Amino acid sequence: MVDFAIDLGPAAVRFIRLYGPLALLIFTFLETSMLFPFFPSEVVVPAAAALLIVDPLSFVVFVTAATVGGTVGAYVPYYAFRGPGSRGLGRLRERINVSEEAAERGRRWFRRWGQSSVFWGRFLPALRSVVSIPAGLAGMPAARFGVYTAAGTLLFYAAVGAVVYYGRQRSLFAAAGSVAADRPVLTAAVAAVALLTGFLIVTRSRRRERTT
């Protein structure tokens, strides 16, 4: 299966080269729907960003296409595992190719972090797709699921696109150093927010461990 995924990587990049943002939308839909989950997104998405992003407008198009595809695709496993009769998608459960190990990883993540894991999980390759399964099983409200998914997906692809685009313009480390030197207050604020977020996550995790 690994070799199959590697072989599909160049094919997916060629498809994106030919059909542009539409191909990217289809790719992200297939990835998050898990109907055809063999594309190596860690290879395809940065390559797609390098091909499609040439200016701020193309950056917006890239992020929009990826977000729409990723969000709509996430609803497939969400409804498939939500229960019988959920918009007729329950029958797709057998067609979703996901290992029990990956599904269990998503369940543990959801049990530990709750509904917010739908947002944070979109940043992690191992959870970006499978976190939709426990959300459906838990009966998470569809509107909230969509908002969390769209927000996390948008930020993830915006980050990937920005790193590729600005990294291509000049060294990423040089750019980061320049920003830190020119805007020390902003840099300090970002660092403080990152530290505070990490502290809150660790604190919440310890509280959950104590109560379980």
Backbone bond lengths (Angstrom), bond angles and torsions (degrees), N, CA, C in turn:
res aa  C-N    CA-C-N  psi(-1)  N-CA   C-N-CA  omega(-1)  CA-C   N-CA-C  phi
1 M - - - 1.460 - - 1.521 111.43 -
2 V 1.360 115.69 -33.81 1.457 119.06 179.20 1.515 110.67 -64.51
3 D 1.363 116.22 -44.57 1.463 119.69 179.09 1.519 111.03 -62.19
4 F 1.338 115.56 -37.74 1.457 120.35 178.88 1.518 110.46 -61.92
5 A 1.339 115.74 -41.85 1.461 120.00 179.39 1.517 111.45 -65.53
6 I 1.358 115.61 -39.57 1.456 119.12 179.91 1.524 110.55 -65.06
7 D 1.346 116.45 -39.91 1.458 120.64 179.83 1.522 111.43 -65.87
8 L 1.319 116.85 -33.33 1.452 120.10 -178.39 1.520 112.37 -76.19
9 G 1.334 117.87 -20.59 1.457 120.28 -178.95 1.519 113.02 -56.80
10 P 1.347 118.76 -57.29 1.471 119.63 178.32 1.522 112.78 -59.73
11 A 1.342 117.04 -35.20 1.466 119.67 179.32 1.523 110.48 -64.45
12 A 1.341 116.82 -40.94 1.459 120.37 179.26 1.530 110.82 -65.64
13 V 1.335 116.56 -39.25 1.467 119.89 179.27 1.526 110.53 -65.40
14 R 1.337 116.20 -40.77 1.471 118.88 177.44 1.527 111.22 -63.81
15 F 1.320 116.06 -38.24 1.464 121.01 178.27 1.527 110.15 -62.41
16 I 1.319 116.81 -42.04 1.464 121.06 178.93 1.527 110.42 -68.44
17 R 1.324 116.60 -36.79 1.462 120.05 178.04 1.534 110.81 -62.00
18 L 1.332 116.63 -36.95 1.461 121.35 -177.91 1.524 112.67 -78.02
19 Y 1.327 116.89 -41.83 1.467 120.25 -170.15 1.527 114.03 -114.21
20 G 1.309 117.47 0.47 1.457 121.31 170.71 1.512 115.53 63.37
21 P 1.343 117.55 -140.23 1.462 121.62 -175.70 1.525 114.05 -57.82
22 L 1.336 117.74 -32.08 1.468 119.77 177.94 1.522 110.78 -62.30
23 A 1.323 116.96 -41.64 1.467 120.71 177.84 1.522 110.58 -65.20
24 L 1.333 117.41 -38.48 1.458 120.90 177.29 1.516 110.67 -63.19
25 L 1.327 117.13 -42.76 1.468 121.35 177.81 1.522 110.33 -59.15
26 I 1.327 117.13 -44.88 1.465 121.04 179.79 1.532 110.46 -64.33
27 F 1.327 116.55 -42.33 1.461 120.35 179.75 1.525 111.60 -60.81
28 T 1.335 117.55 -48.30 1.464 119.78 -178.33 1.526 110.96 -66.91
29 F 1.335 116.89 -32.43 1.469 119.73 175.28 1.520 110.35 -63.38
30 L 1.331 117.57 -47.34 1.457 121.20 -178.73 1.524 111.44 -64.08
31 E 1.329 116.17 -36.54 1.462 119.21 -179.08 1.522 111.24 -66.19
32 T 1.341 117.62 -51.74 1.463 119.87 -174.79 1.521 112.94 -77.60
33 S 1.339 117.75 -22.47 1.468 119.86 176.73 1.522 110.98 -77.69
34 M 1.331 116.91 -20.39 1.464 123.91 -178.75 1.523 112.22 60.82
35 L 1.322 117.49 19.31 1.457 120.69 173.46 1.531 110.92 -75.57
36 F 1.317 115.50 -24.42 1.463 121.05 178.34 1.522 106.97 -150.17
37 P 1.341 116.85 72.82 1.468 121.03 -166.51 1.517 115.40 -91.67
38 F 1.311 118.37 35.25 1.455 118.92 -174.16 1.523 113.71 -101.87
39 F 1.322 117.76 -1.68 1.453 119.53 179.02 1.526 110.09 -75.46
40 P 1.331 119.11 130.16 1.471 121.35 177.84 1.533 110.43 -77.60
41 S 1.313 117.55 92.89 1.469 121.00 -173.88 1.514 112.29 -62.08
42 E 1.349 117.25 -29.38 1.456 119.28 -179.60 1.527 111.25 -65.01
43 V 1.325 117.42 -21.17 1.463 122.05 176.59 1.516 110.60 -95.56
44 V 1.329 116.29 -44.85 1.462 121.39 -171.77 1.525 112.30 -70.28
45 V 1.328 117.68 -45.12 1.469 119.83 -174.13 1.530 112.36 -64.73
46 P 1.341 120.77 -48.80 1.471 118.50 175.91 1.526 112.60 -60.79
47 A 1.354 117.00 -37.77 1.465 119.60 177.94 1.522 110.52 -64.71
48 A 1.329 116.78 -40.06 1.465 120.37 177.53 1.519 110.87 -63.77
49 A 1.331 116.56 -39.97 1.464 119.90 178.36 1.527 110.52 -63.05
50 A 1.324 116.84 -41.38 1.466 120.35 178.80 1.522 111.69 -64.45
51 L 1.326 117.19 -33.59 1.459 120.95 -179.26 1.525 112.58 -78.41
52 L 1.332 116.72 -39.32 1.458 120.82 -168.25 1.520 114.78 -96.22
53 I 1.334 117.69 -26.36 1.470 119.72 -174.31 1.524 109.84 -94.86
54 V 1.328 115.29 114.71 1.466 120.39 177.82 1.523 111.75 -126.46
55 D 1.333 117.05 -13.67 1.462 121.67 -179.95 1.525 108.08 -160.48
56 P 1.349 118.95 174.75 1.468 120.64 -178.40 1.525 114.28 -57.21
57 L 1.326 118.20 -37.90 1.461 120.23 -179.75 1.528 111.21 -65.54
58 S 1.317 117.35 -44.37 1.462 119.97 178.58 1.523 111.18 -66.96
59 F 1.339 116.93 -28.49 1.460 120.39 174.25 1.527 110.49 -62.59
60 V 1.334 116.75 -45.03 1.467 121.53 178.43 1.525 110.41 -62.44
61 V 1.331 116.91 -42.49 1.465 120.74 179.49 1.525 110.41 -63.33
62 F 1.336 116.73 -42.97 1.468 121.78 178.63 1.522 110.82 -58.83
63 V 1.324 116.71 -50.71 1.467 120.88 -177.44 1.523 110.52 -65.21
64 T 1.329 117.73 -40.63 1.461 121.25 -179.03 1.520 111.14 -63.75
65 A 1.340 116.80 -48.09 1.468 120.43 -179.52 1.523 111.19 -61.12
66 A 1.331 116.86 -45.58 1.460 120.57 -179.10 1.520 111.38 -65.45
67 T 1.333 117.12 -39.19 1.460 121.14 -178.77 1.519 111.36 -68.18
68 V 1.322 117.08 -43.98 1.467 120.19 179.01 1.524 110.44 -61.91
69 G 1.333 117.13 -48.83 1.458 120.16 179.63 1.513 112.55 -61.39
70 G 1.339 116.42 -44.95 1.458 120.25 -178.85 1.507 113.41 -66.84
71 T 1.329 117.13 -36.49 1.467 120.58 -178.85 1.520 111.49 -73.28
72 V 1.323 117.08 -47.60 1.471 120.38 179.24 1.527 110.03 -62.88
73 G 1.326 117.18 -42.74 1.457 120.00 179.43 1.516 113.05 -62.25
74 A 1.329 117.85 -34.01 1.460 121.18 -178.69 1.523 112.40 -64.82
75 Y 1.324 117.15 -24.73 1.454 120.28 179.28 1.528 112.25 -71.38
76 V 1.327 118.86 -20.00 1.467 120.71 -179.46 1.527 111.12 -64.36
77 P 1.354 120.64 -58.25 1.461 118.92 176.79 1.527 113.03 -66.74
78 Y 1.332 116.72 -29.77 1.462 119.88 178.41 1.527 110.36 -58.74
79 Y 1.326 117.21 -51.88 1.462 120.34 -179.54 1.527 112.12 -75.67
80 A 1.328 117.77 -32.46 1.462 120.16 -179.81 1.519 111.79 -62.22
81 F 1.339 116.74 -34.98 1.464 120.86 -178.17 1.528 112.76 -101.33
82 R 1.317 117.19 3.33 1.456 119.19 -178.36 1.522 111.69 -75.64
83 G 1.323 116.48 -29.05 1.458 119.11 179.16 1.510 110.76 144.64
84 P 1.325 117.48 167.56 1.460 120.85 -179.18 1.519 112.02 -64.14
85 G 1.318 114.77 141.13 1.463 119.51 175.33 1.506 114.60 82.35
86 S 1.321 117.98 5.75 1.460 119.46 -179.32 1.523 109.16 -81.63
87 R 1.312 114.98 90.09 1.461 122.97 177.87 1.533 112.45 56.51
88 G 1.330 116.02 28.33 1.453 119.79 174.81 1.512 115.23 71.27
89 L 1.343 118.26 8.08 1.464 119.94 -177.24 1.525 112.70 -92.66
90 G 1.336 117.09 -5.56 1.459 119.48 179.48 1.507 112.55 -57.54
91 R 1.330 117.69 -32.97 1.459 121.25 -178.80 1.530 112.56 -68.01
92 L 1.334 117.02 -15.35 1.461 120.08 179.63 1.519 112.94 -79.50
93 R 1.328 116.80 -7.98 1.462 119.60 -175.18 1.523 111.63 -56.31
94 E 1.325 117.17 -40.51 1.464 120.02 -178.34 1.523 111.72 -71.29
95 R 1.319 118.02 -19.77 1.468 120.69 -177.33 1.530 111.54 -91.56
96 I 1.316 116.93 -8.02 1.461 120.30 177.84 1.518 108.72 -83.82
97 N 1.304 115.74 117.17 1.455 121.66 -174.24 1.521 109.34 -91.62
98 V 1.315 115.94 96.57 1.465 120.41 179.41 1.523 107.91 -140.69
99 S 1.309 116.42 135.46 1.460 120.10 179.88 1.521 109.96 -74.69
100 E 1.313 115.22 155.19 1.472 119.90 179.06 1.528 110.19 -63.75
101 E 1.339 116.28 -33.74 1.468 120.00 178.86 1.530 110.84 -63.19
102 A 1.335 116.25 -44.47 1.462 119.68 179.52 1.516 111.07 -66.93
103 A 1.339 117.01 -41.17 1.462 120.34 179.30 1.528 110.71 -63.41
104 E 1.324 116.96 -40.60 1.460 120.45 179.64 1.525 110.79 -67.42
105 R 1.318 117.00 -34.91 1.462 120.31 176.30 1.528 110.32 -60.87
106 G 1.328 115.76 -42.45 1.463 120.07 177.41 1.517 112.04 -64.29
107 R 1.336 117.18 -39.29 1.471 120.55 179.48 1.523 110.98 -64.45
108 R 1.340 116.09 -43.81 1.473 119.21 179.10 1.520 110.85 -61.77
109 W 1.327 116.23 -43.43 1.461 120.83 179.18 1.527 110.26 -60.69
110 F 1.316 117.20 -43.83 1.467 121.17 -177.75 1.527 110.66 -68.91
111 R 1.329 117.03 -41.09 1.474 119.55 178.54 1.523 111.08 -63.22
112 R 1.299 116.52 -36.26 1.470 120.33 -175.70 1.519 112.29 -77.71
113 W 1.338 116.95 -41.30 1.452 120.50 -172.55 1.523 114.06 -108.45
114 G 1.322 117.23 -9.64 1.461 119.11 177.91 1.524 112.56 75.97
115 Q 1.317 115.63 -159.01 1.464 121.01 -174.57 1.519 113.17 -64.61
116 S 1.323 117.70 -25.76 1.464 119.55 179.29 1.532 112.06 -64.70
117 S 1.346 116.90 -17.81 1.460 119.90 179.06 1.527 111.68 -65.27
118 V 1.334 117.39 -22.02 1.459 120.22 176.24 1.531 109.58 -64.17
119 F 1.326 116.54 -34.66 1.467 121.20 177.44 1.525 110.76 -75.21
120 W 1.337 117.67 -55.35 1.466 120.87 -175.39 1.518 111.51 -68.11
121 G 1.335 117.10 -31.96 1.448 119.76 -178.01 1.513 114.04 -63.07
122 R 1.337 117.43 -22.48 1.467 120.47 -179.46 1.527 112.27 -69.25
123 F 1.326 117.45 -12.96 1.461 120.57 179.24 1.528 112.00 -90.22
124 L 1.337 117.83 -11.01 1.457 121.29 -172.60 1.524 110.22 -111.20
125 P 1.336 118.12 121.80 1.472 120.72 -177.10 1.523 113.62 -54.94
126 A 1.338 117.65 -36.32 1.458 120.28 -176.76 1.521 112.81 -73.90
127 L 1.334 117.79 -14.83 1.468 120.88 -175.16 1.523 113.53 -123.44
128 R 1.327 117.84 -9.28 1.459 121.32 -170.50 1.529 112.39 -55.17
129 S 1.316 117.12 -36.79 1.462 120.44 -179.33 1.521 112.39 -98.02
130 V 1.344 117.42 -45.44 1.461 120.44 -170.41 1.521 113.23 -71.26
131 V 1.333 119.06 -17.45 1.459 119.73 -179.50 1.524 111.38 -66.04
132 S 1.335 117.86 -17.30 1.463 120.99 176.95 1.521 111.45 -67.57
133 I 1.332 117.78 -28.46 1.465 121.47 -176.84 1.524 111.84 -66.05
134 P 1.347 119.73 -55.12 1.466 118.21 178.69 1.522 112.97 -65.14
135 A 1.329 117.52 -28.34 1.470 119.31 176.02 1.518 110.44 -62.96
136 G 1.342 116.86 -41.39 1.454 120.36 176.87 1.513 112.01 -67.81
137 L 1.331 117.31 -43.76 1.458 121.39 179.93 1.527 111.60 -61.59
138 A 1.332 116.10 -35.43 1.472 120.62 -178.90 1.513 112.59 -80.72
139 G 1.337 117.82 -5.71 1.460 120.37 -179.89 1.515 113.48 70.42
140 M 1.333 116.29 32.53 1.461 119.82 177.17 1.528 109.52 -58.69
141 P 1.345 118.66 136.03 1.469 120.20 179.87 1.524 111.93 -54.06
142 A 1.325 116.29 135.14 1.464 121.30 -174.01 1.521 112.24 -61.44
143 A 1.333 117.02 -39.58 1.466 119.77 -179.02 1.523 110.84 -65.69
144 R 1.329 117.03 -44.00 1.466 119.93 179.29 1.524 110.58 -65.64
145 F 1.326 116.29 -40.56 1.462 120.37 176.73 1.526 110.32 -57.85
146 G 1.334 116.72 -43.41 1.458 120.46 -179.35 1.521 112.56 -65.41
147 V 1.334 116.29 -41.20 1.470 120.30 -179.61 1.525 110.29 -65.34
148 Y 1.336 116.61 -47.84 1.463 119.99 -179.76 1.521 111.29 -63.17
149 T 1.339 115.99 -41.59 1.456 120.14 -179.77 1.520 111.18 -65.09
150 A 1.323 116.58 -47.57 1.466 120.49 -178.64 1.521 111.16 -62.34
151 A 1.344 117.08 -42.78 1.460 120.41 -178.84 1.522 111.24 -64.64
152 G 1.334 117.16 -47.64 1.455 120.12 179.86 1.513 112.60 -65.68
153 T 1.339 116.19 -40.47 1.462 120.64 179.76 1.523 110.88 -65.45
154 L 1.333 116.53 -44.20 1.465 120.46 179.53 1.530 110.97 -59.93
155 L 1.323 116.52 -47.60 1.466 119.75 -178.37 1.523 111.36 -65.09
156 F 1.326 116.56 -37.71 1.468 119.50 -179.93 1.526 110.97 -63.58
157 Y 1.328 116.52 -50.37 1.461 118.84 -177.47 1.529 111.69 -71.98
158 A 1.313 117.66 -30.31 1.463 119.83 174.92 1.528 110.40 -64.80
159 A 1.340 116.46 -39.56 1.465 120.03 178.61 1.522 110.89 -66.24
160 V 1.335 116.45 -44.49 1.469 119.71 179.06 1.525 110.34 -61.93
161 G 1.324 116.51 -46.53 1.457 120.47 -179.69 1.511 112.69 -62.13
162 A 1.334 116.68 -41.05 1.460 120.45 -179.01 1.525 111.09 -67.06
163 V 1.332 116.71 -42.95 1.468 120.01 179.55 1.522 110.75 -61.38
164 V 1.328 116.72 -44.48 1.470 120.27 -179.24 1.526 110.95 -66.54
165 Y 1.333 115.91 -46.10 1.470 119.60 -175.60 1.521 111.76 -66.85
166 Y 1.334 117.14 -51.50 1.464 119.30 -177.48 1.523 111.82 -74.31
167 G 1.333 116.44 -29.77 1.455 119.04 176.08 1.511 111.84 -66.18
168 R 1.335 116.19 -29.14 1.459 120.33 178.18 1.529 111.32 -74.85
169 Q 1.322 116.53 -28.79 1.457 120.13 -179.56 1.523 111.57 -71.54
170 R 1.324 115.20 -40.25 1.465 120.11 176.94 1.512 107.81 -163.29
171 S 1.323 115.25 175.07 1.450 119.37 -178.14 1.521 110.87 -56.31
172 L 1.340 115.72 131.52 1.457 119.93 -179.52 1.519 111.36 -61.48
173 F 1.326 117.00 -38.57 1.461 119.73 179.71 1.531 111.11 -69.13
174 A 1.331 115.66 -36.52 1.466 118.37 177.31 1.518 110.65 -66.46
175 A 1.335 116.71 -39.19 1.465 120.42 178.58 1.519 110.84 -64.51
176 A 1.345 116.15 -43.14 1.461 119.70 179.45 1.519 111.11 -64.76
177 G 1.336 116.59 -40.74 1.454 119.82 178.07 1.515 112.32 -65.42
178 S 1.319 116.32 -36.84 1.463 120.15 178.60 1.520 111.24 -65.19
179 V 1.326 116.44 -43.63 1.468 120.14 178.73 1.521 110.47 -63.50
180 A 1.327 116.14 -43.38 1.467 119.69 -179.79 1.518 111.80 -62.08
181 A 1.340 116.75 -37.98 1.460 120.46 -179.45 1.533 112.06 -74.57
182 D 1.329 116.59 -39.16 1.461 120.13 -176.68 1.518 112.94 -79.30
183 R 1.346 116.84 -30.06 1.464 120.35 -176.84 1.529 110.44 -131.69
184 P 1.313 116.75 71.97 1.471 119.71 -176.28 1.521 113.10 -64.88
185 V 1.348 117.03 -33.48 1.470 119.50 -179.68 1.524 110.10 -66.35
186 L 1.333 116.63 -45.20 1.457 120.81 178.10 1.520 111.20 -62.24
187 T 1.325 116.31 -42.78 1.459 120.45 179.73 1.519 111.16 -62.14
188 A 1.338 116.47 -42.77 1.465 120.84 178.64 1.524 110.84 -64.04
189 A 1.339 116.23 -39.21 1.468 120.15 179.96 1.524 111.11 -65.33
190 V 1.327 116.47 -43.70 1.467 120.28 178.78 1.523 110.62 -63.03
191 A 1.335 115.93 -42.93 1.464 119.67 179.23 1.523 110.97 -63.15
192 A 1.338 116.61 -40.43 1.460 120.51 179.66 1.526 111.28 -64.50
193 V 1.329 116.14 -42.22 1.467 119.97 178.77 1.525 110.50 -63.64
194 A 1.337 116.79 -41.91 1.466 120.83 179.19 1.529 111.03 -62.66
195 L 1.331 116.36 -44.19 1.466 119.96 178.96 1.521 111.24 -65.06
196 L 1.335 116.74 -41.69 1.463 120.70 179.76 1.528 110.47 -63.89
197 T 1.327 116.33 -41.88 1.462 119.92 178.86 1.525 111.02 -62.90
198 G 1.329 116.65 -43.82 1.455 120.13 177.79 1.515 112.21 -62.63
199 F 1.337 115.72 -40.14 1.469 120.22 179.30 1.525 110.90 -63.75
200 L 1.345 116.50 -43.78 1.464 120.20 -179.64 1.525 111.45 -64.89
201 I 1.338 116.71 -38.65 1.464 120.03 179.37 1.525 110.91 -64.87
202 V 1.349 116.41 -45.06 1.462 120.41 179.53 1.525 110.73 -64.29
203 T 1.335 116.80 -43.07 1.466 120.77 179.94 1.515 111.49 -61.78
204 R 1.336 116.27 -44.62 1.460 120.16 -179.93 1.514 110.78 -64.45
205 S 1.326 116.34 -38.83 1.463 120.06 179.18 1.524 111.05 -62.71
206 R 1.329 116.80 -43.02 1.463 120.14 179.91 1.518 111.57 -66.46
207 R 1.330 117.30 -36.91 1.460 120.06 177.45 1.516 111.14 -64.17
208 R 1.324 116.48 -40.94 1.463 119.98 178.75 1.518 111.12 -64.73
209 E 1.354 116.22 -39.02 1.453 119.78 179.50 1.523 111.33 -65.20
210 R 1.323 116.81 -34.78 1.466 120.05 -179.80 1.524 112.72 -71.14
211 T 1.351 115.35 -32.11 1.466 119.69 -177.41 1.519 113.21 -86.51
212 T 1.361 117.19 -9.66 1.464 120.00 -179.85 1.517 111.54 -105.49
